[in-house]
């Protein structure tokens, strides 16, 4: 979680600091659909390393965006899902998706 001292004065910079990496955005995109297990995310996010996925999930959990649930099974099952705070980013990701679709369409028209 960002301390008051670490939090940028600009709210856009705060958002970018929390989810601004390519991988965090893609993790967030996936978790908006449903809870995921670590290996499912790793397989779906082509090119992400285990270390980057682990670090990203830990950071997002510390920031209150992601929930990590460990089920008491053998072997242990761990699922990642969005917290209420994380789910509140749904309109932001949806707006990014809509903009991206419009941009792709505009680029296709230019060909």
ZIRA-V70740 format. One record per residue. PHI is phi in degrees with one decimal (* if undefined). PSI is psi in whole degrees, -180 to 180 (NA if undefined). BURIAL is # if it has 16 or more other ideal C-beta (glycine too) atoms within 10 Angstrom, else .. Layout:
# ZIRA-V70740
phi=PHI psi=PSI burial=BURIAL
phi=PHI psi=PSI burial=BURIAL
This chain:
# ZIRA-V70740
phi=* psi=135 burial=.
phi=-70.5 psi=135 burial=.
phi=-81.3 psi=167 burial=.
phi=-56.9 psi=-38 burial=.
phi=-70.2 psi=-32 burial=.
phi=-82.8 psi=-21 burial=.
phi=-74.9 psi=125 burial=.
phi=-62.3 psi=153 burial=.
phi=-67.6 psi=-33 burial=.
phi=-82.0 psi=126 burial=.
phi=-64.9 psi=-31 burial=.
phi=-66.2 psi=-41 burial=.
phi=-63.7 psi=-35 burial=.
phi=-61.6 psi=-47 burial=.
phi=-61.8 psi=-45 burial=.
phi=-62.4 psi=-40 burial=.
phi=-63.1 psi=-35 burial=.
phi=-79.5 psi=-39 burial=#
phi=-132.3 psi=17 burial=#
phi=-75.2 psi=-10 burial=.
phi=-82.4 psi=153 burial=.
phi=-53.5 psi=-46 burial=.
phi=-71.3 psi=-39 burial=#
phi=-63.3 psi=-40 burial=#
phi=-63.3 psi=-42 burial=#
phi=-71.4 psi=-36 burial=#
phi=-62.4 psi=-47 burial=#
phi=-59.4 psi=-45 burial=#
phi=-55.5 psi=-47 burial=.
phi=-64.8 psi=-45 burial=#
phi=-69.3 psi=-18 burial=#
phi=-66.6 psi=-26 burial=.
phi=-81.2 psi=-41 burial=.
phi=-176.7 psi=169 burial=.
phi=-68.2 psi=147 burial=.
phi=-129.8 psi=149 burial=#
phi=-88.4 psi=159 burial=.
phi=-54.3 psi=-52 burial=#
phi=-66.0 psi=-31 burial=.
phi=-63.5 psi=-46 burial=.
phi=-61.8 psi=-44 burial=#
phi=-59.6 psi=-42 burial=#
phi=-68.7 psi=-39 burial=.
phi=-75.2 psi=-33 burial=.
phi=-92.6 psi=80 burial=#
phi=-58.1 psi=125 burial=.
phi=100.4 psi=-11 burial=.
phi=-80.1 psi=139 burial=#
phi=-85.7 psi=160 burial=.
phi=-60.1 psi=-41 burial=.
phi=-64.1 psi=-45 burial=.
phi=-65.8 psi=-40 burial=#
phi=-64.0 psi=-46 burial=#
phi=-59.7 psi=-49 burial=.
phi=-62.7 psi=-41 burial=.
phi=-65.2 psi=-46 burial=#
phi=-63.8 psi=-42 burial=#
phi=-61.6 psi=-45 burial=.
phi=-62.5 psi=-44 burial=.
phi=-67.5 psi=-32 burial=#
phi=-68.3 psi=-45 burial=#
phi=-61.5 psi=-33 burial=.
phi=-81.8 psi=-2 burial=#
phi=82.9 psi=14 burial=.
phi=-92.3 psi=-34 burial=#
phi=-118.5 psi=143 burial=#
phi=-107.5 psi=137 burial=#
phi=-112.1 psi=119 burial=.
phi=-114.1 psi=123 burial=.
phi=-104.0 psi=123 burial=.
phi=-93.8 psi=136 burial=.
phi=-76.4 psi=74 burial=.
phi=-127.1 psi=168 burial=.
phi=-121.3 psi=118 burial=.
phi=-69.6 psi=158 burial=.
phi=-60.4 psi=140 burial=.
phi=-109.4 psi=129 burial=.
phi=-120.5 psi=130 burial=.
phi=-122.7 psi=146 burial=#
phi=-113.1 psi=135 burial=#
phi=-142.4 psi=171 burial=.
phi=-85.5 psi=142 burial=#
phi=-76.5 psi=176 burial=.
phi=-59.9 psi=-40 burial=.
phi=-63.0 psi=-44 burial=.
phi=-62.8 psi=-41 burial=#
phi=-65.8 psi=-25 burial=.
phi=-67.9 psi=-9 burial=.
phi=-86.3 psi=-2 burial=#
phi=-50.7 psi=-49 burial=.
phi=-64.6 psi=-30 burial=.
phi=-67.2 psi=-48 burial=.
phi=-66.1 psi=-38 burial=.
phi=-62.7 psi=-42 burial=.
phi=-63.8 psi=-40 burial=.
phi=-64.0 psi=-40 burial=.
phi=-62.5 psi=-46 burial=.
phi=-62.9 psi=-43 burial=.
phi=-62.8 psi=-43 burial=.
phi=-61.5 psi=-41 burial=.
phi=-62.7 psi=-43 burial=.
phi=-64.2 psi=-41 burial=.
phi=-64.6 psi=-46 burial=.
phi=-59.3 psi=-43 burial=.
phi=-64.1 psi=-42 burial=.
phi=-62.9 psi=-41 burial=.
phi=-67.8 psi=-37 burial=.
phi=-66.4 psi=-36 burial=.
phi=-67.5 psi=-26 burial=.
phi=-77.7 psi=-19 burial=.
phi=-71.3 psi=NA burial=.
